[in-house]
Amino acid sequence: MTGSQAIIDAEQLLGLRELNQAGERDFVSELIDLYCQQSPLLLGELEEAVKKAHFVAIEKLAHKFKGSSANIGAVRLYQLCTELETQAREQQLAAMGELLQAILLAYGEACKILREQWYQKTA
């Protein structure tokens, strides 16, 4: 398994690409744009919630980001968000900062892979 396979599920994206309509913009590229442009706001809210130890907000935001990451095939982020969601539910603050940093790093890696390997520019 290569590094990008551990971060992004190619099968998920290939399945999404099958939803393309003739003459329309690439569906996967649209999802990549939405994911990579809108996620920083959510991640900022998550960082604030962790700083304030607001467990309910952390759980909800981690769940939301987990869902959007799953939709785009970002499996590593899905796993990390699942872990953060569980820690928030159990109010385990000790490792949350480190886990949040892992999420931020994985997000950067995921967007880089998505844009470099899956994004199709319009002609």
Phi, psi and omega in degrees: 000125179278168180302318182290329178292326179289337183263319183238135176270104183298322180300320178300314182290324176296320176297318178294324181295335177294344179279357180302143175252140179303134178081357180259160175297147180303123183299317180297320179296322176297317178296319178300314178303310181300313183296311185284338179269327185266337183296325180304325177297313179297319179294324176297318177296321179295317177301315179298317180296321178293317179302322182270000183053042179268088190298321180296315179295318179301313181299314181294315181292320177297320179296317180297315181290327176300316180295314180292327177292320178297319181298327182266358179086017180275079189292324179296318178294321176303314181296314180296319179292325175299316179296316180295319179300317178295316179298321179294317180299323181268003179053049179259085185288332189309314185262002185295321180299315179294319179294320177299318178297322177296322178295315180298318178294314180296325177297313178300317179295317181298313180296322178297312180296315180301314182289321183282325188252341187237345184282131176245118178288146178286147183282000000 
